[in-house]
């Protein structure tokens, strides 16, 4: 994951195989190209000048292992709460998992306000105690003091939790977008909870940069949307030589993309032009937009951000390109339920 590099300034990272060093990994190059496409889209969709006036900032809550205070994105964290150790007076992240999730979101759209809820101590989840902590975190994220638009849940549980179900349903009833990681169990386990609670959450699977389903995905769920987005080979925020993969990464990517889209829909020049613009930030609207942006990747729907502004339509002025994105979202929302 390239958190700060832009366009041609990005550096490719060497990887190694059993046959010796491989200077350029094809997969890593493609990851950079995917991020370059995001940069192009951001340059068109982010507000500038008068477009910055008066629209509501998008708020995102990351429910994960916390946030490392040494990370460079610390100033961008607007709120933090530790549910593992409520007496803690400082931020912490034992594994950098939560820090990575937050960094992926910010690498896609750093104009959001980010809130972090720490509910996990390690990368291994505990079905006995942590579902209740996650439920508390969700409740916190929808309080009037926090009141986020998007909740990004980077892990889940094997078993159903009534308390967690109640919290998810309460957040959904408050029109919060909830993205939840499918799991990394492959076919050894089902989609995790609450991601499989698909009436109230958007379950996120992973693809590689060739729009192929990742091997660690669990089996898709019949009659569910089964959205997938890039979840492989993101750069670790602490160690540029380390790569991060998983449905937690793809969930953060989906949340970041949704934040960018919602922000665009709230900008003054777009409000009156997008059909049902108030529903863009709701589950019904984002599902319609993701459907519009998706292509089939086996049994999954691969979300392709560039479908909002295809390469062959990028030669216009910024205003012309914004008009194209606006029209894309309008057409997507015309298909919303």
Secondary structure, DSSP 4 states (H G I P E B T S, - for coil): --SS--GGG-----EEETTEEESS-HHHHHHHHHHHHHHHHHHHHS--GGGGSSPPPPEEEEEES---TTSGGGGGEEEEEESSSTT--S---SSSHHHHHHHHHHHH-TTSEEEEEE--SSSS--TTTHHHHHHHHHHHHTSTTT--SEEEE---BSS--HHHHHHHHHHHHTT-EEEEE--S-GGGS-PPBTTT-TTT-EEEEEE-TTSPBPTTPPPPPTTS--EEEE-S-EEPSS-TT-EE-SHHHHHHHHHHHHHHHHHHHHSHHHHTTSTTGGGTTSHHHHHHHHHHHEEEETTEEEE-GGGGS-GGG-SS-HHHHHHHHHHHHHHHHTT--
